[in-house]
Structure formats: C-alpha cells, structure tokens
C-alpha cells in the first residue's frame, strides 16, 4: 500500500492528537506546574489549593496519574500495595514499581489536557 504525501501528512496529524499521546513523560506536565513532592515507595501529598496533579514515575519517565484535587485532598502513593488514592478513592494507574522514584507536580487552577504541540 502506498500513501500519497497528503495522506501521510493527514495520518501523522491524526496520530499526534490521538488519545493517550499526552500521557507519557515529563513533556506531558504543563510548564507552569510546580514540583511539590518527591518520594519512593510510599508518600503523601496534601493539596492547599484547587488544581491539577501529575504523578510521574521518574525512572520510566511516564505519568502514572493526573487529575483534579481540591484544597485538603490527599494524594497517597503506595507502590508496595500497587495503589494510588486521591481523597480516599483508589484511582486506576499502570503498575507501580516499589524501587521507583516518583515526582508530584501541581498546577493551581483549572485542570486541562496538556499537549506540547497545542500548549507549548
């Protein structure tokens, strides 16, 4: 099968905006998000403002969770128990690694889907 240059360009454009492409690595974290916590197998972060949280597996350079938090909400990461909770609710994440180092980034205000091409 042979693609014309126009069809190839459309395919590349479509794939760059496909769901899930903004969920990997540090590039998925908005530039104005602050690093607020780092930890190993188990730690807790408490939000002081409303906003969005991004939890990154530093060694694998992947975002394992992103979502909204309200003031007072606690994010708990426990890789030994294979669990991430936000405000007491377990959230679905990829497999966690007990020996990994995790970073928590927080962006005050509205949570938005971030894509480096759309929000440089």
MARDO-344254 format. One record per residue (C-alpha): y, x, z. Coordinates in Angstrom, 1 decimal. Layout:
MARDO-344254
((Y,X,Z))
...
//
This chain:
MARDO-344254
((0.0,0.0,0.0))
((3.4,1.4,-1.0))
((6.6,0.4,0.7))
((10.0,0.4,-1.1))
((12.8,2.3,0.7))
((14.4,-1.1,1.6))
((11.1,-2.5,3.0))
((10.6,0.8,5.0))
((14.2,0.6,6.4))
((13.6,-3.0,7.5))
((10.3,-2.1,9.1))
((11.9,0.7,11.1))
((14.8,-1.5,12.2))
((12.4,-4.2,13.3))
((10.2,-1.8,15.3))
((13.2,-0.3,17.0))
((14.1,-3.7,18.5))
((10.6,-4.8,19.3))
((9.9,-6.0,22.9))
((9.0,-3.2,25.2))
((10.7,-0.4,23.4))
((13.3,-0.2,26.2))
((10.8,0.2,29.0))
((9.9,3.8,28.7))
((11.6,6.7,30.3))
((15.0,7.8,31.6))
((16.6,6.6,28.4))
((15.8,3.0,29.5))
((18.1,3.3,32.5))
((21.7,2.4,31.9))
((24.0,5.5,32.1))
((26.1,3.9,34.9))
((23.1,3.2,37.2))
((23.1,5.3,40.3))
((20.1,7.3,41.6))
((19.7,5.7,45.1))
((16.3,6.8,46.3))
((13.5,9.2,45.6))
((10.1,9.2,47.1))
((6.4,10.0,46.9))
((3.5,7.6,47.5))
((5.3,5.1,49.8))
((9.0,4.4,50.4))
((11.5,1.5,50.8))
((15.0,0.9,49.3))
((17.3,-1.9,50.5))
((20.0,-3.2,48.2))
((23.5,-3.5,49.6))
((24.9,-5.3,46.5))
((23.6,-7.7,43.8))
((22.4,-5.8,40.8))
((19.5,-4.4,38.8))
((16.9,-1.9,40.0))
((14.9,0.5,37.8))
((11.9,2.3,39.3))
((10.9,5.4,37.4))
((7.7,7.5,37.6))
((9.4,10.8,37.2))
((6.5,12.9,36.1))
((5.3,10.4,33.4))
((9.0,9.6,32.5))
((8.3,5.8,32.5))
((9.9,2.8,34.0))
((7.3,1.1,36.1))
((9.6,-1.8,37.2))
((13.0,-3.2,36.5))
((14.5,-6.4,37.8))
((17.2,-8.2,39.8))
((18.0,-7.6,43.5))
((20.3,-9.4,45.9))
((22.0,-7.9,48.9))
((19.4,-7.3,51.7))
((16.4,-7.4,49.3))
((13.9,-4.6,50.0))
((12.1,-2.8,47.3))
((8.8,-1.3,48.6))
((6.8,1.2,46.5))
((3.3,2.0,47.8))
((1.3,3.8,45.2))
((-1.7,4.2,47.5))
((-2.0,0.4,47.7))
((-1.1,0.1,44.0))
((1.8,-2.3,44.9))
((5.5,-2.7,44.3))
((7.2,-5.5,46.2))
((10.7,-6.9,45.9))
((12.0,-9.2,48.7))
((8.4,-9.6,49.9))
((7.0,-10.6,46.5))
((4.5,-8.3,44.7))
((5.7,-7.5,41.2))
((3.4,-6.6,38.3))
((3.6,-2.9,37.4))
((1.5,-0.4,35.5))
((-1.0,1.7,37.5))
((0.7,3.8,40.1))
((-0.2,7.4,40.9))
((-0.3,8.5,44.6))
((0.7,12.0,43.8))
((3.7,11.0,41.6))
((7.4,11.2,42.5))
((9.3,8.0,42.0))
((13.1,7.5,41.5))
((15.0,4.3,42.1))
((18.2,3.7,40.1))
((20.5,0.8,40.9))
((23.2,-0.8,38.8))
((25.6,-3.1,40.6))
((26.3,-6.4,38.9))
((24.6,-8.2,36.1))
((21.1,-7.1,35.0))
((20.9,-6.6,31.3))
((18.2,-5.5,29.0))
((19.2,-1.9,28.1))
((18.5,-0.3,24.8))
((20.1,3.1,24.0))
((20.9,2.1,20.4))
((22.7,-1.1,21.5))
((24.3,0.2,24.7))
((24.9,3.9,24.4))
//
